[in-house]
Structure formats: C-alpha cells, structure tokens
Amino acid sequence: MMLDYHIDGGDFVNAGKASSAVKRVLKQLNVPAKRIKRVVIALYETEVNVVAHASKGEIEVVIEPERITLTVKDSGPGIPDINRAMQEGFTTASKEVREMGFGAGMGLANIKRNSDELHIESIPGKGTIVRFTNDLRD
Amino acid sequence: MGMQIRNIVELLKAKILTPGLNLMGEVDHAFTSDLMSDVLTGDYDKTVLITGLSNLQAIRTAEIADIREVIIGRNKKVSPEMVELAFDNDIVLLQSSYSLYKISGILYGAGVKPIY
C-alpha cells in the first residue's frame, strides 16, 4: 500500500495531520500499538521539522505486510552538519517553533530512537530527505 | 490503583471541555511539560498530560503518544479547534485555574505516579 501527503512550511495548525492519518491506517491494519507509536512519533517529529524549517515537503509511505518505509523530502535550507544536528539540544528553531512546544533540539534524536533504520541526506540550500523503515510485526 | 478522571475534575476544580466523553476512565501516571518533544519520549499507559501549552500541538501530541487525558493549567485559553481535535480523538480535555505546580502537587499527593 502506498500513501502520499503534502506538508506546507510554516503551517503549524496542520502539523501532525499526516501522522494522525498514518496512525489510523496502521490501526485498521491491526498493527501492534507499540509499533504504531514508534512510527507515528518519528513521523510527527519529521513533520514538525518540515513545518519549522522548510517551505514545503512531501511524505511517501510504503506499507508492506512486515514493515513500513517513510520518505519525507523537503525544500528547505538543508542540514550542513547532520551529526551535529543529531545531538540532543542542538537547535536552529525559531521562537515561533518553540512556542508550539518544539524546537528544543530533541526532534532528530526522537526520530532516531523511534525508527529501526534511519537515513538522512541533505544538500544545504536545497533540502533534506529523511527516510526510515520500521518493523510492523508483533 | 488508578484514579478516575471524575475525581481529578473534583480535585482540580476543573472545567470539562469535552462533555460527553468518558470520565470513568482511570489514570495512574501523570507527566507535566510544555515541551512536546519531551512528552514524545515517554511510554504511556493510563497517563494524563498536564501542560501550559494551549495549542493544537498539545492535543496532537497526546493523540500521537496515546495519552487519553489532557489538563490545561492556569486557565489558558483553549481554542474551539483544540476541543474539536480532542473530541475527534476521544481525548478528555480539562482546564483548571491552578498552576502546573499546584496541579502536579495535588495529583502526586493523591497517589498519581510520575513517569520518570
């Protein structure tokens, strides 16, 4: 099964809508709750990152019987030093993002913690691709 | 032993913003934070979120983290969109005039356990 979602940069009202939709689909597929939670936390943090930093993004979800792969491509500033960005506490978030309850430099660490395989590619000035795969089995 | 939501409503003199949702459900843990990324680190079962962050992302975070009850402290203004999202996800939304410190203290004293 394939699903696609669009994210608008700066649209804090709708941040998390795709995660919510994916959660519903996985529930309908009877995926164990703990597996669903890991997927949607990682996706939610990724959505918030796109809303916070990029002008737009696209989410591609591929659901197979045993696993899910999510690819989030954004048009944004890119991440010059991914290792540094992965460190908890490192942030370039604006005051507006912090007012939304995020921007404390925990997002990428949360994505890593909740994904089985994580791959991040980024070109400064162009954008970032975050891809992660999670096991869906009990 | 958990505490029923209706008892929390009484202890906090809270306003129920999602009338009609189940108040008989039990809570045995609580987590207080305005930082949603921090909320997303926890493993929750029968947990109430206490927060001063009154925006849609507080409700969305509860939904994503499988939190069924949210208490907004200090009578922070709650938007109709927040209430709608809470109803959509079966999340009991309460509002109390008490500070987060006082809410946390009352619930802790009543036996509701911390997450960390």
Boltz contact constraints between the chains, C-beta under 6 A:
constraints:
  - contact:
      token1: [A, 13]
      token2: [B, 56]
      max_distance: 6.0
  - contact:
      token1: [A, 16]
      token2: [B, 60]
      max_distance: 6.0
  - contact:
      token1: [A, 19]
      token2: [B, 64]
      max_distance: 6.0
  - contact:
      token1: [A, 40]
      token2: [B, 64]
      max_distance: 6.0
  - contact:
      token1: [A, 41]
      token2: [B, 40]
      max_distance: 6.0
  - contact:
      token1: [A, 41]
      token2: [B, 64]
      max_distance: 6.0
  - contact:
      token1: [A, 44]
      token2: [B, 64]
      max_distance: 6.0
  - contact:
      token1: [A, 100]
      token2: [B, 57]
      max_distance: 6.0
  - contact:
      token1: [A, 101]
      token2: [B, 36]
      max_distance: 6.0
  - contact:
      token1: [A, 101]
      token2: [B, 53]
      max_distance: 6.0
  - contact:
      token1: [A, 101]
      token2: [B, 57]
      max_distance: 6.0
  - contact:
      token1: [A, 102]
      token2: [B, 36]
      max_distance: 6.0
  - contact:
      token1: [A, 102]
      token2: [B, 37]
      max_distance: 6.0
  - contact:
      token1: [A, 104]
      token2: [B, 35]
      max_distance: 6.0
  - contact:
      token1: [A, 104]
      token2: [B, 37]
      max_distance: 6.0
  - contact:
      token1: [A, 106]
      token2: [B, 37]
      max_distance: 6.0
  - contact:
      token1: [A, 107]
      token2: [B, 37]
      max_distance: 6.0
  - contact:
      token1: [A, 110]
      token2: [B, 37]
      max_distance: 6.0
  - contact:
      token1: [A, 110]
      token2: [B, 40]
      max_distance: 6.0
